[in-house]
């Protein structure tokens, strides 16, 4: 989720950062051919033969003081936020869903910083193809290049408050995790609000998980060796999928990684109060997302939304990652505590000085690389024993 977005830069960001760990929380809605496609590397630094060779990468640093809401922000994270603000997007909470999907994103900011600081394009390390799960629900399957044999599968759910963002928004983040784990990733395009209210995204997400279990062998995946990962609203969906699998006696994921998940309906937790005006996610935006997705306040009390109040016994082993400058930090910490109390093996780590969406910014934010390594390590431990 983010306050800013820019359609024309969407594919530029994806091409520049494919294979790295850059994401943002919203992008213009697009469609994708169901035919198999192979990603190619874009050399954004190509020059004419007579042009001088570009200088090497330089450190990414902010140009001004830390914002009032973010004392202690890491310099690289601050540089991303400064660049994001400079792109001139409008506050999401003042827009319609359609308008919100057209605002500049953190992905655009990171791309601009990479270009300005001579940070090279990472190689493309995964091939993709699309499959339809059911009308309105599509998945994009990422397979490591040159992979042979049967591989573990990770079902991935993107963020965006159940309203904005799509598969393209999180393409680079997924590619980074594919590279770090060597697993097949299946990224789910669930239907979104306000066109499709709660519980549509949740039901679509579970349908996609069941589809993977039934069809993994068709794309060289191991249907007995599956995990789930989600960021923000996607973290909420991933945990809900695990709960639905438990309750419906479907095979549980081997592990779940929840990155700053939406885990409650309380907008007055300590981190909501402390980070009410943070960027790229703030308290008014979260209220806007809830208003767009939920049919009413009663939905907010559902265990699929308020994970912190759900029955968590029997859930799969869990890794939760949060950011200190994020309204959702308390959600993640409370969920980790509740999971541990329910007897679920849980690893929790909060990263200081970074904001919501930091996880996908490993190209410029060191803490993102650390978080990606943590997630990938826990997935490999669960899936590759």
Secondary structure, DSSP 8 states (H G I E B T S, - for coil): --S--BGGGHHHHHHHHTTS----S--------SS-B------TT---TTS-----------SS---GGGTT--HHHHHHHHHHHHT----GGGS-HHHHTTB--HHHHHHHHHHHTT-------EEEEEEEEETTEEEEEEEETT--S-EEEEEEE--STTTS--TTTTHHHHHHHHHHH--EEEEEE---TTTS-TTHHHHHHHHHHHHHHHHGGGGTEEEEEEEEEEETHHHHHHHHHHHHHHHTT----S-EEEES----S-TTSHHHHHTTT-SS--HHHHHHHHHHH-SSHHHHTSTTT-GGGS--TT---EEEEEEEESTTHHHHHHHHHHHHHTT--EEEEEEEEEETTGGG-TTT-HHHHHHHHHHHHHHHHHH--
